[in-house]
Amino acid sequence: GKLALAPEGSSIDCSCFAARFVSNRKLSVVNSPVPSLAQCPPGSILVQTRYASLCGSDLPYFRAARKASSYWDRDGFAGHEVVGIVLESKSDKFKPGDHVLALPSNYLKAHTSAKPEWYREEIHGVLLESMPVRGAFSEVYTSHEIYASKLKECTPEVLCAQGLGTILKLARRTGSVLGKTVAVLGQGQNGLLATRLMAQCCAKDVIGIDPIPLRREKAKLCGATAVATPEEALDVVMKLTDGLGADVVLEMVGHNQTTVNDCMGLCKHGGIVSCFGVPDDQEYQNFAFGLFFRKNITLIASVFPDPQKDFPHAVKLIEEGRFSTEGLLSHTLSLSQVNHAFEIASEYQDGVVKLVIDFAKE
């Protein structure tokens, strides 16, 4: 459950402001107990948040309560894109004052408990030990050295390294796109990251697909050579490929059961469909298995980036100027405005792309 406010007269320090889920579409900012490293395993760090951003995967948890999970129903909510400054450390790799991209304990717990392909008990098992669990929309949170990367400086731009790290994992699993036609279905914040990365990886054509006009324009700025609405997508793809279909299709939408079928429809025989969008359902009742089978499609899933490979790589690319975040950060609000921030993002208002919470902003 959520951390309770300290009773009157309690010695518990509740000076940490954090977002708390109250009801559907309602987050409140409360005085929450300050997390302590005393309850954390070796390698843990305590971080003061400087910037956090909203991810598209946060939005379903805002719109309606889900099955109880430490990923979203703790103070700090479902936030996981965050940079900050180390306050205390039980790690010999980080010291107080270090600027870090450090994924919060709600994120690292959810990912490590799934024991992905990179999981090694002797290395990652420590993350399954007990520790105070927080999301990123909290002034202070706990993390661990395995999920932390040093930064030159905390900036809003380097927030994109979390999302970019997940896209790097997607790119590695998908393979080279050099000289290939790539269709990217969904041009939200991660879809735009994928579009830019596919363009930088020298795809022959990158087709950005989205129903929202502003996102299609953003896709062009990110390197898309063509854009289309979902209704136009098949015609555009077939025209560019002489009727063959795209070599690679990236599903960047999730939260529905139809877009994976749409992706297979855009894909050529023997092509690849890589699924990045988060599914809400364990089983897809209307999966077009016959289409998948007869087109000899390779279907790839990409989730759980390697925290010691993908996030440091993403930080390096952004800090060295080799991957641009231009055009991706659209709004900046304060923690006190976090509910309004989620309303904007959830309803796609005001040309929102990626919304940043600035913890120094009044």
Buried (B, 14 or more C-beta within 10 A) or exposed (E): EEBEBBEEEEEEEBEBBBBBBEEEBEBEBBBBBBBBBEEBBEBBBBBBBBBBBBBBBBBBBBBEEBEEEBBBBBBBBBBBBBBBBBBBBBBEEBEEEBBBBBBBBBBBBBBBEEBBEBBEEEEBEBBBEEBBBBBBBBBBBBBBBBBBBBBEEBBBBBBBBBBBBBBBBBBBBBEEBEEBBBBBBBBBBBBBBBBBBBBBBEBBBBBBBBEEEBBBBBBBBBBBBBBBEBEBBBEBBBEBBEEBBBBBBBBBBBBEBEBBBBBBBBBBEEBBBBBBBEBEEEEBEEBBEEEBEEBEBBBBEBBBBBBBBBBBBBBEBBBEEEBBBEBBBBBBBBBEBBBBBBBBBBEBEEBBBBBBBBBEEE
